[in-house]
Amino acid sequence: MKMVAWVLRVVGCLVLAAGTVLAVGDVARSLASDRVRLMTIGEAVRVAGFGAASAEDGRIDPARAGVFATDGRGADPMAVLAIQPASVVLGAAGIALLFIGRSGRRSTDRERLRGGPH
């Protein structure tokens, strides 16, 4: 069980670090353009080389990404995920993984805090 918690904490640290790097890039891009500019998950995947080959292939149709998509079938989950800000999503996922992987307090910790037997 300790190994699973350790792996979750390591993965959480790496995901949080990636979110921090993307947040710094977002701040720099926003300062350069004089407006708030957040990189979406779809853009981050394309920049990493895992997405579509060209920018035209990877564009998200706004009609498919809304909650009530105009084609009548509802929103495409991948289209909705692709338009979310990458730094915010990775930061939240990293913090959640760190929280899940944290170790609980042991009884010796509680005794030490209360001033119990040494």
Contact map, one row per residue, 1 for C-alpha under 8 A:
1111100000000000000000000000000000000000000000000000000000000000000000000000000000000000000000000000000000000000000000
1111110000000000000000000000000000000000000000000000000000000000000000000000000000000000000000000000000000000000000000
1111111000000000000000000000000000000000000000000000000000000000000000000000000000000000000000000000000000000000000000
1111111100000000000000000000000000000000000000000000000000000000000000000000000000000000000000000000100000000000000000
1111111110000000000000000000000000000000000000000000000000000000000000000000000000000000000000000001111000000000000000
0111111111000000000000000000000000000000000000000000000000000000000000000000000000000000000000000000100000000000000000
0011111111100000000000000000000000000000000000000000000000000000000000000000000000000000000000000000100000000000000000
0001111111110000000000000000000000000000000000000000000000000000000000000000000000000000000000001101100000000000000000
0000111111111000000000000000000000000000000000000000000000000000000000000000000000000000000000001101110000000000000000
0000011111111100000000000000000000000000000000000000000000000000000000000000000000000000000000000000000000000000000000
0000001111111110000000000000000000000000000000000000000000000000000000000000000000000000000001001000000000000000000000
0000000111111111000000000000000000000000000000000000000000000000000000000000000000000000000011111100000000000000000000
0000000011111111100000000000000000000000000000000000000000000000000000000000000000000000000001000100000000000000000000
0000000001111111110000000000000000000000000000000000000000000000000000000000000000000000000001000000000000000000000000
0000000000111111111000000000000000000000000000000000000000000000000000000000000000000000011011000000000000000000000000
0000000000011111111100000000000000000000000000000000000000000000000000000000000000000000011111100000000000000000000000
0000000000001111111110000000000000000000000000000000000000000000000000000000000000000000001000000000000000000000000000
0000000000000111111111000000000000000000000000000000000000000000000000000000000000000010011000000000000000000000000000
0000000000000011111111100000000000000000000000000000000000000000000000000000000000000111111001000000000000000000000000
0000000000000001111111110000000000000000000000000000000000000000000000000000000000000010001000000000000000000000000000
0000000000000000111111111000000000000000000000000000000000000000000000000000000000000010000000000000000000000000000000
0000000000000000011111111100000000000010000000000000000000000000000000000000000000000110000000000000000000000000000000
0000000000000000001111111110000000000000000000000000000000000000000000000000000000000011000000000000000000000000000000
0000000000000000000111111111000000000000000000000000000000000000000000000000000000000000000000000000000000000000000000
0000000000000000000011111111100000000000000000000000000000000000000000000000000000000000000000000000000000000000000000
0000000000000000000001111111110000001110000000000000000000000000000000000000000000000010000000000000000000000000000000
0000000000000000000000111111111000011000000000000000000000000000000000000000000000000000000000000000000000000000000000
0000000000000000000000011111111100000000000000000000000000000000000000000000000000000000000000000000000000000000000000
0000000000000000000000001111111110001000000000000000000000000000000000000000000000000000000000000000000000000000000000
0000000000000000000000000111111111111100000000000000000000000000000000000000000000000000000000000000000000000000000000
0000000000000000000000000011111111110000000000000000000000000000000000000000000000000000000000000000000000000000000000
0000000000000000000000000001111111000000000000000000000000000000000000000000000000000000000000000000000000000000000000
0000000000000000000000000000111111111000000000000000000000000000000000000000000000000000000000000000000000000000000000
0000000000000000000000000000011111110000000000000000000000000000000000000000000000000000000000000000000000000000000000
0000000000000000000000000000011011111000000000000000000000000000000000000000000000000000000000000000000000000000000000
0000000000000000000000000010011011111100000000000000000000000000000000000000000000000000000000000000000000000000000000
0000000000000000000000000110110010111110000000000000000000000000000000000000000000000000000000000000000000000000000000
0000000000000000000000000100010000011111000000000000000000000000000000000000000000001110000000000000000000000000000000
0000000000000000000001000100000000001111101100000000000000000000000000000000000000001110000000000000000000000000000000
0000000000000000000000000000000000000111111100000000000000000000000000000000000001111100000000000000000000000000000000
0000000000000000000000000000000000000011111110000000000000000000000000000000000011111100000000000000000000000000000000
0000000000000000000000000000000000000001111111000010000001000000000000000000000011100000000000000000000000000000000000
0000000000000000000000000000000000000011111111100000000000000000000000000000000001000000000000000000000000000000000000
0000000000000000000000000000000000000011111111110000000000000000000000000000000000000100000000000000000000000000000000
0000000000000000000000000000000000000000111111111110000000000000000000000000000000000000000000000000000000000000000000
0000000000000000000000000000000000000000011111111111100001000000000000000000000000000000000000000000000000000000000000
0000000000000000000000000000000000000000001111111110000000000000000000000000000000000000000000000000000000000000000000
0000000000000000000000000000000000000000000111111110000000000000000000000000000000000000000000000000000000000000000000
0000000000000000000000000000000000000000000011111111100000000000000000000000000000000000000000000000000000000000000000
0000000000000000000000000000000000000000000011111111000000000000000000000000000000000000000000000000000000000000000000
0000000000000000000000000000000000000000010011111111100001000000000000000000000000000000000000000000000000000000000000
0000000000000000000000000000000000000000000001001111111011000000000000000000000000000000000000000000000000000000000000
0000000000000000000000000000000000000000000001001011111011000000000000000000000000000000000000000000000000000000000000
0000000000000000000000000000000000000000000000000001111111000000000000000000000000000000000000000000000000000000000000
0000000000000000000000000000000000000000000000000001111111100000000000000000000000000000000000000000000000000000000000
0000000000000000000000000000000000000000000000000000011111100000000000000000000000000000000000000000000000000000000000
0000000000000000000000000000000000000000000000000001111111100000000000000000000000000000000000000000000000000000000000
0000000000000000000000000000000000000000010001000011111111110000000000000000000000000000000000000000000000000000000000
0000000000000000000000000000000000000000000000000000001111111000000000000000000000000000000000000000000000000000000000
0000000000000000000000000000000000000000000000000000000001111101100000000000001001100000000000000000000000000000000000
0000000000000000000000000000000000000000000000000000000000111111100000000000001000000000000000000000000000000000000000
0000000000000000000000000000000000000000000000000000000000011111110000000000000000000000000000000000000000000000000000
0000000000000000000000000000000000000000000000000000000000001111110011100000000000000000000000000000000000000000000000
0000000000000000000000000000000000000000000000000000000000011111110011100111001100000000000000000000000000000000000000
0000000000000000000000000000000000000000000000000000000000011111111010000011101100100000000000000000000000000000000000
0000000000000000000000000000000000000000000000000000000000000111111110000110000100000000000000000000000000000000000000
0000000000000000000000000000000000000000000000000000000000000000111110000110000000000000000000000000000000000000000000
0000000000000000000000000000000000000000000000000000000000000000011111010110000000000000000000000000000000000000000000
0000000000000000000000000000000000000000000000000000000000000011111111111110000000000000000000000000000000000000000000
0000000000000000000000000000000000000000000000000000000000000011000111111100000000000000000000000000000000000000000000
0000000000000000000000000000000000000000000000000000000000000011000011111100000000000000000000000000000000000000000000
0000000000000000000000000000000000000000000000000000000000000000000111111100000000000000000000000000000000000000000000
0000000000000000000000000000000000000000000000000000000000000000000011111110000000000000000000000000000000000000000000
0000000000000000000000000000000000000000000000000000000000000001011111111111000000000000000000000000000000000000000000
0000000000000000000000000000000000000000000000000000000000000001111110001111101100000000000000000000000000000000000000
0000000000000000000000000000000000000000000000000000000000000001100000000111111100000000000000000000000000000000000000
0000000000000000000000000000000000000000000000000000000000000000100000000011111110000000000000000000000000000000000000
0000000000000000000000000000000000000000000000000000000000000000000000000001111111000000000000000000000000000000000000
0000000000000000000000000000000000000000000000000000000000011001100000000011111111100000000000000000000000000000000000
0000000000000000000000000000000000000000000000000000000000000001110000000011111111110000000000000000000000000000000000
0000000000000000000000000000000000000000110000000000000000000000000000000000111111110000000000000000000000000000000000
0000000000000000000000000000000000000001111000000000000000010000000000000000011111110000000000000000000000000000000000
0000000000000000000000000000000000000001110000000000000000010000100000000000001111111000000000000000000000000000000000
0000000000000000000000000000000000000001100000000000000000000000000000000000000111111100100000000000000000000000000000
0000000000000000000000000000000000000111100000000000000000000000000000000000000000111111100000000000000000000000000000
0000000000000000001001000000000000000111100100000000000000000000000000000000000000011111110000000000000000000000000000
0000000000000000011111100100000000000110000000000000000000000000000000000000000000001111111000000000000000000000000000
0000000000000000001000100000000000000000000000000000000000000000000000000000000000001111111100000000000000000000000000
0000000000000000001000000000000000000000000000000000000000000000000000000000000000011111111110000000000000000000000000
0000000000000011011000000000000000000000000000000000000000000000000000000000000000000111111111000000000000000000000000
0000000000000011111100000000000000000000000000000000000000000000000000000000000000000011111111100000000000000000000000
0000000000000001000000000000000000000000000000000000000000000000000000000000000000000001111111110000000000000000000000
0000000000010011000000000000000000000000000000000000000000000000000000000000000000000000111111111000000000000000000000
0000000000111111001000000000000000000000000000000000000000000000000000000000000000000000011111111100000000000000000000
0000000000010001000000000000000000000000000000000000000000000000000000000000000000000000001111111110000000000000000000
0000000000010000000000000000000000000000000000000000000000000000000000000000000000000000000111111111000000000000000000
0000000110110000000000000000000000000000000000000000000000000000000000000000000000000000000011111111100000000000000000
0000000110011000000000000000000000000000000000000000000000000000000000000000000000000000000001111111110000000000000000
0000000000000000000000000000000000000000000000000000000000000000000000000000000000000000000000111111110000000000000000
0000100110000000000000000000000000000000000000000000000000000000000000000000000000000000000000011111110000000000000000
0001111110000000000000000000000000000000000000000000000000000000000000000000000000000000000000001111111000000000000000
0000100010000000000000000000000000000000000000000000000000000000000000000000000000000000000000000111111100000000000000
0000100000000000000000000000000000000000000000000000000000000000000000000000000000000000000000000000111110000000000000
0000000000000000000000000000000000000000000000000000000000000000000000000000000000000000000000000000011111000000000000
0000000000000000000000000000000000000000000000000000000000000000000000000000000000000000000000000000001111101100000000
0000000000000000000000000000000000000000000000000000000000000000000000000000000000000000000000000000000111111100000000
0000000000000000000000000000000000000000000000000000000000000000000000000000000000000000000000000000000011111110000000
0000000000000000000000000000000000000000000000000000000000000000000000000000000000000000000000000000000001111111000000
0000000000000000000000000000000000000000000000000000000000000000000000000000000000000000000000000000000011111111100000
0000000000000000000000000000000000000000000000000000000000000000000000000000000000000000000000000000000011111111110000
0000000000000000000000000000000000000000000000000000000000000000000000000000000000000000000000000000000000111111111110
0000000000000000000000000000000000000000000000000000000000000000000000000000000000000000000000000000000000011111111111
0000000000000000000000000000000000000000000000000000000000000000000000000000000000000000000000000000000000001111111100
0000000000000000000000000000000000000000000000000000000000000000000000000000000000000000000000000000000000000111111100
0000000000000000000000000000000000000000000000000000000000000000000000000000000000000000000000000000000000000011111111
0000000000000000000000000000000000000000000000000000000000000000000000000000000000000000000000000000000000000011111111
0000000000000000000000000000000000000000000000000000000000000000000000000000000000000000000000000000000000000011001111
0000000000000000000000000000000000000000000000000000000000000000000000000000000000000000000000000000000000000001001111
